[in-house]
Amino acid sequence: QVQLVESGGGLVPPGGSLRLSCAASGFTFSSNAMNWYRQAPGKEREFVAAITSTGGFTNYADSVKGRFTISRDNAKYTVYLQMNSLKPEDTAVYYCNYNMYPSNYWGQGTQVTVSS
């Protein structure tokens, strides 16, 4: 079955960096686009970034454009989210997502806290 396992979250001061990883299994990773979403306390889950199957095209939410970079290693079945210049408003649980209509798959999430 499809499994998505995020890692790499933690506590970081404003202006710091983190790299999140999502290890995927149970489907043909190299043939599918992947996404990152996040959910802050008391808010709805929101789109962060997406990457096509080959990594040739990426898309970002305006709030993270220029600071976050999504990438993937198809040989390792892993998608990454490099987060730089982190702000307190980036604090959230970050989720890896794979969508294969009509199913939508999520990892368990990894907590990112930006605070001094």
C-alpha positions as CSV (number, residue, x, y, z in Angstrom):
1,Q,0.0,0.0,0.0
2,V,1.0,3.6,-0.4
3,Q,3.2,5.0,2.4
4,L,4.6,8.4,2.9
5,V,7.0,9.1,5.8
6,E,8.1,12.6,6.5
7,S,11.2,13.5,8.5
8,G,13.5,16.5,9.2
9,G,11.2,18.8,11.2
10,G,12.3,20.6,14.3
11,L,12.8,23.9,16.2
12,V,14.7,26.5,14.3
13,P,15.2,30.3,15.0
14,P,13.9,32.9,12.5
15,G,16.1,33.1,9.5
16,G,17.2,29.5,9.9
17,S,16.9,26.6,7.5
18,L,15.6,23.0,7.5
19,R,15.4,20.3,4.9
20,L,12.3,18.0,5.1
21,S,12.3,14.6,3.5
22,C,9.5,12.3,2.4
23,A,10.2,8.7,1.8
24,A,7.6,7.1,-0.5
25,S,6.7,3.5,-1.2
26,G,3.9,1.4,-2.6
27,F,3.5,3.1,-6.0
28,T,5.6,4.0,-9.0
29,F,7.2,7.1,-7.6
30,S,9.0,8.2,-10.7
31,S,5.8,8.5,-12.7
32,N,3.9,10.8,-10.3
33,A,3.9,14.4,-9.2
34,M,4.4,15.0,-5.5
35,N,3.3,17.8,-3.2
36,W,4.0,19.4,0.1
37,Y,1.3,21.0,2.3
38,R,1.3,22.5,5.7
39,Q,-1.2,23.1,8.5
40,A,-0.8,25.7,11.2
41,P,-2.7,25.5,14.5
42,G,-6.3,26.6,14.0
43,K,-5.9,26.9,10.3
44,E,-6.8,24.8,7.3
45,R,-4.2,22.8,5.5
46,E,-2.6,24.8,2.7
47,F,-0.6,24.0,-0.4
48,V,3.2,24.7,-0.2
49,A,4.9,23.3,-3.2
50,A,4.6,20.7,-6.0
51,I,7.0,19.0,-8.4
52,T,6.4,17.0,-11.5
53,S,7.4,13.4,-12.0
54,T,10.8,14.2,-13.6
55,G,11.4,17.3,-11.5
56,G,11.3,19.5,-14.6
57,F,8.5,21.7,-13.3
58,T,7.9,23.1,-9.8
59,N,5.2,25.3,-8.3
60,Y,5.1,27.2,-5.0
61,A,2.7,29.1,-2.9
62,D,3.3,32.8,-3.0
63,S,4.1,32.8,0.7
64,V,7.2,30.6,0.3
65,K,8.3,31.5,-3.2
66,G,12.0,32.4,-3.2
67,R,12.6,30.8,0.2
68,F,11.6,27.1,-0.3
69,T,12.8,24.7,-2.9
70,I,11.1,21.3,-3.7
71,S,13.2,18.6,-5.3
72,R,13.2,14.8,-5.7
73,D,15.4,11.8,-6.1
74,N,13.5,9.2,-8.0
75,A,16.2,6.5,-7.4
76,K,15.6,7.0,-3.6
77,Y,11.8,7.4,-3.9
78,T,12.2,10.6,-1.9
79,V,10.9,14.1,-2.2
80,Y,12.6,17.0,-0.3
81,L,11.6,20.5,0.8
82,Q,14.5,22.8,1.5
83,M,13.3,25.7,3.6
84,N,15.5,28.8,4.0
85,S,14.9,32.2,5.7
86,L,12.3,30.6,7.9
87,K,9.7,32.9,9.5
88,P,7.5,32.4,12.6
89,E,4.5,32.2,10.3
90,D,6.1,29.1,8.7
91,T,5.4,27.2,11.9
92,A,3.1,24.3,11.0
93,V,2.9,20.5,10.6
94,Y,4.3,19.8,7.1
95,Y,2.7,16.9,5.1
96,C,3.9,15.1,2.0
97,N,1.1,14.4,-0.5
98,Y,0.5,12.1,-3.4
99,N,-2.7,12.4,-5.4
100,M,-4.0,9.6,-7.6
101,Y,-7.7,10.4,-8.3
102,P,-9.9,9.5,-6.6
103,S,-7.5,8.8,-3.8
104,N,-5.4,11.3,-1.9
105,Y,-2.5,10.1,0.2
106,W,-0.9,11.8,3.2
107,G,2.0,11.1,5.4
108,Q,1.8,11.5,9.2
109,G,3.4,15.0,9.1
110,T,6.5,16.5,10.6
111,Q,6.4,19.5,13.0
112,V,8.3,22.7,12.0
113,T,8.5,25.4,14.7
114,V,10.2,28.7,14.0
115,S,10.9,30.6,17.2
116,S,13.6,32.3,19.0
